[in-house]
Amino acid sequence: MRNLWIFLNRYNAFFFFIIFFTIGIVLTVKNNAYQRSVTVNSTNEVVGEVYQNLNVLKKYITLGTVNDSLAAENAKLKTELLTLKNIDSAKKIVVKDTLNNPQYTYLSARVIKNSITLRNNVITINKGSADGIAPDMPVISPGKGVVGFVMDVSEHLSTIRSLLHKDTKVSVNIKKSDALGSLVWGIGNSDYRKAFVKEIPNHFKINLKDTIITSGFSSFPPGIPVGVVTNTAVATGDNFMSIEIKLFNDFSTLQYVYVILDKYAVEQKELEAKLPHE
């Protein structure tokens, strides 16, 4: 207490100056219209700038939540779009309610771990069995392209066997000619932007920049864009043609994915399990 009194006594002139200066400003602003107007306008400008900066900070903090909600909304729209594409417009009578009971639905998920430099790359997402995800479900990106297949599932997380994995194989075809082939990654390649389509019959003519899409024969719905042809003369020693493609998907920037839930996947798997093994 004594030290505080000594401090105030030593600097009393400064404190009196601040007090009288403040009183003077208040009286000037209160009794003069021009000064009052200038002060109010300046105060409003400063407060507005502060609120604007706080809003920018608030938007940045909530950006993750906004992205999650947008991804979920996009998943819903993709489901509806895919349903509309699959409606057979040539039929006069549609028995199934395809809009309310679609075969495919999309579930958005956020990537929490990813790799692109390994021989067998795996992706981890923030959705699991509690969200309806099961092994072998196909996964695509929000833009264009195949991501891979669900590998292992826990209650709230899942791992995805990336397309950049030696065991991943997807049935695709050439959009222009409908030639079937198998999309794989590797064959001495370590570029995460390139892949190969093998087992294409030799009698098909393939041109550079031809578009590759999913065929619908390997869990993925048909017609999902995969990439474009960049090399038609890949030597592999096979009896079929192999081509190199540039993937639409950039795995290095993958933040969100869509897991595709096929309503008839379990039924199809159980039915095909009854087939005799050759």
N, C-alpha and C positions, 0 to 999 in steps of 0.2 A: 504494500500500500504506500509505504514511504517512497519507494522508487517511482511509483506512478505519479505521486504528487510532485517530486523533483522534476520528472519529465514534462509534466504539464506546465509547471512554473517556468522551466527553461524555454519552452517553445510556445508560451502563451500568446505572444504577438502573432505568430503564424496562424494559430487556431482562431484568434479574434478576426484576423483578416479573412479567413475562409468563411466564418459565420456571417460577417457584414457583407462580404462579396456575394454570398448566396442570397441574403435578404435583398440586396440591391437588384440582383437579377430578377428575383420573384416580383418585386414591386414594379420594375420596369416592364416586365412582360404583362403584368396584371393591369397596369394603368395605360398602356399604349397599344392601340389596335394593330399597328403594323408589326411591332416586335412580337406581339402575341401570335399573329398569323404566321410569321416566319418561324417561330419556335414550334408551333403545332405542326407545320408542314415538315420541318426538319425531323421532329420526333417521329412523325408517321413514316417518313422515309426510312429512318434507322430501324424502327420496329418492323416495318415491312421486310427490310433486308434480312433482319434476324430470323423472322418467321420463314422466309423463303429458304434460307440456309438450313433451318431446322427441318423443313419439309423434305429437302433434298437428302438430308441425313436419314430421316425416317424412311424414305423410299428405298434408300440403299440398304438399310437394316432389314427391311421386309422384302427385299428382292427375291430371296430364296423361296418365301411363301408364295409370292406372285408367280414365280416360274413353275412351282409345283401345281398351282391351280390352272395355269395355262396349259401345262402338259396334260392334265386330266381332262380339260375341256377338248383339247385336240384329239385325245384318244376317243372321246365320245363321238366327235365329228367324223373321225376316220371310220369308226364302226358303222355309222349311218351311211357314209359315202360308199363303203364296200358293199353294204347291203343293197343300195340302190343300183350299183353296177351289176350285181348278181341277179337282179330281177330279169326274168325272161320276158321281154316286151312283146315277143311274137305270140305268146300265149294269151288267149282271151280271158281265161279264168285262172286266178292265183289262189290256190287253196290255203297255202301256208301264210301266216302273218309274218312276213319277213322283216318288217320294220320293228315290230315289238318282240320278235323271237328270232334274231339273226343267228346264222351258223357261227360267225366269227365276231368276237368282241375284243377290243383293245384295252389293255391296262397299262397306264403310264407308270414308269419307275425311274428313279434317279440313280445314276452311276456313282458308286462310292469308292470303287477301286477298278483300275483298268491297266492293262499292259499291252504293248505293241511290239516289243523287241525280242520276245522269247520265241522258241519253236512252238510251244503250246501256250497260247495266250488265253487268259481267263478274265472275265468281267464279274464284278460283284455289284448287285443292285439292292435297293432298300425295300423290297417287297418279297413276301414269302408265302408259305402255305396258308397263313391267316388271310391272305388276300386272294386265294384261289389259284396260286401258281403251283405247278407240278412239273416234274422232270420231263424233258423232251419237248416242251412247248417252244415254238419258234419265236424269235425276237427280231424286231426291225428297228431302224432309227427313225426319229421324227421327220427327217428330210427324205432321203431316198437310200435304200439299201438294206441288205441282209446283215444282221449283227451276229446271229448264231442260234444255239439251242440252250434251253435251261438244262443245267447239269445236276446240281444238288440244291436242295431246298431245306431251309429251317423255317421256324415259325414266322420270322420277320425279315429274313434275308434269303437271297438266292445267288448262285453262281451260274454264269453263262459260259458255255464252251464257245469261244469266239470263232468267227469265220477264220481268223488268223490262228488256226489250230490244225495240226496234221490230221486229226480224226474227223474234222467237219467236212461234210459233203452235202451239197444242195442240188436238187434237180432243177435245171434251168433250160430255157430254149432261146433261140435267136428270134427276136420279135418279127423280123421281116420274113423269115422262111419257116418258122416253127420247128427248126432243127433242134432235137433234144441233146443235152449234154450234162455233165456233172461239174459243178463249180467247186474248185478246191483251191487251197492256198499252199504255196511251196514250190515244188519242182525246182529246187535250187534258188528260189526267190525269197528274199527277206524284206521286200518293200511292202509296207502295210497298205499302200494305195493300189497294189496290183494283185491279180489272182489269175487263175487259169480255168478254162472250160475244156474238159476232156471228153473223149468217147463220142465225138460228133461224127456221124457217118460221112465218108469221104465224098459222096456224090453231091453234097450241099455246097453251094458257093457262098463263102463268107467274105464280106467286105469290111474294110476299116470303118470305124465309127458306127457299125451296126449295134443296135441296143440289145442288151441281154436282160431278160426278165425271168422271174420264177415261173415254173411250169405248172405248179399245183400238185406235183407228185411227191413232195417231201415235206408235208406238214404246212408249208407256207401257202397262203392263198395264191392263186395264179395272178400274173400280171404285175408283180412288184418289181420296179426297176432295180437293176443290180449294177450295171456298168456299161461301158462301150468297148468295142474291139479295138485294140491297139497294135496287135501283131497276129497275122494269120499263118505264119510259118514257124511254129514252135515244133522243134524236133524232139520227140519223146520215145521213138521206137515202137509205138503202138500201131495197131492196124487201123485205128480211127484217127481223125483229125483232132488236134489240140490247138487252142488259140489263147492268146494273152489278152486280158481286159484290164481297163482302168476302173476301179470301183468308184461308184458315186459316193460311197460312205467314207468319211475321213475319221478313222478310229482314234486319231490323236486328239480330236476335239469333242469326243462323245461325252455328253453330260446327261442326256435323257434317252430312254429307250421305250419301246412299246412291246409288251409281251402279248402274243396273240393267243386267245383262248378259243379253241375249236370245240363247238358243242358236241360234235360226233367223234372226236379223237379217240376216246376210250372205247366206244362201240366199234370203231374201225379196227383198232388194235386187237381187241378181243376176237373179232371175226377173222382177221388175217392170221392170228395165232393158231387157228384150227386148220390152216392149210398144211398139206404134207410137205415135209422138208426133203428137198432133192439132194 
